[in-house]
Amino acid sequence: MFSIEQFNKMAADCLPGYLGLNITHIDDTQVRAELPVRRELMAPNGFLHAGSVVTLADTTAGCGCFANLPQGASGFTTIELKSNHLGTARDGTIDCVATIVHRGKTTQVWDAVVTHRESGKTIALFRCTQMLLYPK
């Protein structure tokens, strides 16, 4: 398994790093991450952009998939994601907890819950399916 530091370094010059996303915990069943809310993550209406929330959830689940690739797999790609947005945030930090639901040889399924740290309110529920890739 790779470390939190390795993943955050790997993501630093990609979209997750650009947005300020930070992985805080990785194990074989769960990954946690955080994203400070700031102006650049907002929609023009002044609320947190849904794409910011989806990026947090998808990255958290993807980190979990990457950390739990089966023997011989070289990577993965997201093949389906679904999010239900239940709330929003204008400030503070949003947190994500992704938990593995299915650990197969060809796919993994992760569920994620995004919450607003300061209020404790659920922002979004998310499910992601990843296809595992193998060298030819």
C-alpha positions as CSV (number, residue, x, y, z in Angstrom):
1,M,0.0,0.0,0.0
2,F,1.3,3.5,-0.8
3,S,1.3,6.3,1.7
4,I,-0.8,9.4,2.1
5,E,2.3,11.5,1.4
6,Q,2.9,9.6,-1.9
7,F,-0.7,10.1,-3.1
8,N,-0.8,13.8,-2.2
9,K,2.5,14.3,-3.9
10,M,1.4,12.4,-7.0
11,A,-1.8,14.5,-7.1
12,A,-0.1,17.9,-6.4
13,D,0.2,19.0,-10.0
14,C,-3.1,17.5,-11.2
15,L,-6.7,18.6,-10.6
16,P,-6.9,17.4,-7.0
17,G,-3.8,19.3,-6.0
18,Y,-5.0,22.4,-8.0
19,L,-8.3,22.4,-6.1
20,G,-6.5,22.0,-2.7
21,L,-7.7,18.4,-2.0
22,N,-5.8,16.6,0.7
23,I,-6.0,12.8,1.5
24,T,-5.8,12.3,5.2
25,H,-6.3,8.6,5.7
26,I,-5.8,5.4,3.6
27,D,-6.4,1.8,4.6
28,D,-7.7,-1.3,2.8
29,T,-11.4,-0.4,3.3
30,Q,-11.6,3.3,3.7
31,V,-10.1,6.6,2.5
32,R,-10.7,10.1,4.0
33,A,-10.0,13.4,2.4
34,E,-10.7,17.1,2.9
35,L,-11.2,20.1,0.8
36,P,-11.1,23.7,2.1
37,V,-14.0,25.7,0.6
38,R,-12.8,28.8,-1.2
39,R,-14.0,31.3,-3.9
40,E,-12.5,29.4,-6.8
41,L,-14.6,26.3,-6.0
42,M,-17.9,28.1,-6.1
43,A,-20.5,28.3,-8.8
44,P,-21.4,31.8,-10.0
45,N,-24.5,31.6,-7.7
46,G,-22.2,31.8,-4.6
47,F,-22.6,28.2,-3.5
48,L,-20.1,25.3,-3.7
49,H,-19.9,24.0,-7.3
50,A,-21.2,20.4,-7.7
51,G,-18.1,19.6,-9.7
52,S,-15.9,20.5,-6.7
53,V,-17.9,18.0,-4.6
54,V,-17.8,15.3,-7.3
55,T,-14.0,15.8,-7.7
56,L,-13.5,15.3,-3.9
57,A,-15.6,12.1,-3.9
58,D,-14.2,10.7,-7.1
59,T,-10.6,11.3,-6.1
60,T,-11.2,9.9,-2.6
61,A,-12.7,6.7,-4.1
62,G,-10.0,6.6,-6.8
63,C,-7.3,6.8,-4.2
64,G,-8.9,3.8,-2.4
65,C,-9.1,1.8,-5.6
66,F,-5.4,2.6,-6.4
67,A,-4.4,1.6,-2.9
68,N,-6.3,-1.7,-3.3
69,L,-5.4,-2.8,-6.8
70,P,-5.3,-6.6,-7.0
71,Q,-2.1,-8.4,-7.9
72,G,-1.2,-7.9,-11.5
73,A,-3.4,-4.8,-12.1
74,S,-1.6,-1.8,-13.4
75,G,-4.3,0.8,-12.8
76,F,-8.0,1.7,-13.1
77,T,-10.4,4.0,-14.7
78,T,-13.8,5.3,-13.4
79,I,-16.6,3.8,-15.5
80,E,-19.6,5.1,-13.7
81,L,-20.3,7.6,-10.9
82,K,-23.5,8.9,-9.4
83,S,-24.0,11.6,-6.9
84,N,-26.9,12.9,-4.9
85,H,-26.4,16.4,-3.7
86,L,-28.3,17.1,-0.4
87,G,-26.8,20.4,0.6
88,T,-24.0,22.8,0.0
89,A,-21.4,25.0,1.7
90,R,-20.2,28.6,1.4
91,D,-17.2,28.3,3.7
92,G,-15.2,26.0,6.0
93,T,-14.1,22.5,4.9
94,I,-15.8,19.6,3.3
95,D,-14.8,16.1,4.2
96,C,-15.2,12.9,2.4
97,V,-15.1,9.3,3.6
98,A,-15.0,6.6,0.9
99,T,-15.7,3.0,1.8
100,I,-15.2,-0.1,-0.5
101,V,-18.4,-2.0,-1.3
102,H,-17.1,-4.4,-3.9
103,R,-13.6,-5.6,-4.4
104,G,-13.5,-7.7,-7.6
105,K,-10.9,-8.8,-10.0
106,T,-12.2,-6.6,-12.8
107,T,-14.2,-3.9,-10.9
108,Q,-14.3,-2.1,-7.6
109,V,-17.3,-0.2,-6.2
110,W,-16.8,2.6,-3.6
111,D,-19.4,4.6,-1.7
112,A,-18.5,8.1,-0.4
113,V,-20.2,10.6,1.9
114,V,-19.3,14.2,1.7
115,T,-20.0,16.4,4.8
116,H,-19.5,20.0,5.8
117,R,-17.1,19.8,8.7
118,E,-18.3,22.8,10.6
119,S,-22.1,22.0,10.5
120,G,-21.9,18.2,10.3
121,K,-24.4,18.3,7.5
122,T,-24.2,15.8,4.6
123,I,-23.5,17.5,1.3
124,A,-23.6,14.5,-1.0
125,L,-23.8,10.8,-1.3
126,F,-21.7,9.2,-4.0
127,R,-21.2,5.8,-5.7
128,C,-18.3,5.1,-8.0
129,T,-17.5,2.0,-10.1
130,Q,-13.9,1.5,-11.3
131,M,-12.7,-0.9,-14.0
132,L,-9.4,-2.4,-13.2
133,L,-6.7,-2.3,-15.9
134,Y,-4.2,-5.1,-16.6
135,P,-1.1,-5.0,-18.8
136,K,-1.5,-6.7,-22.2
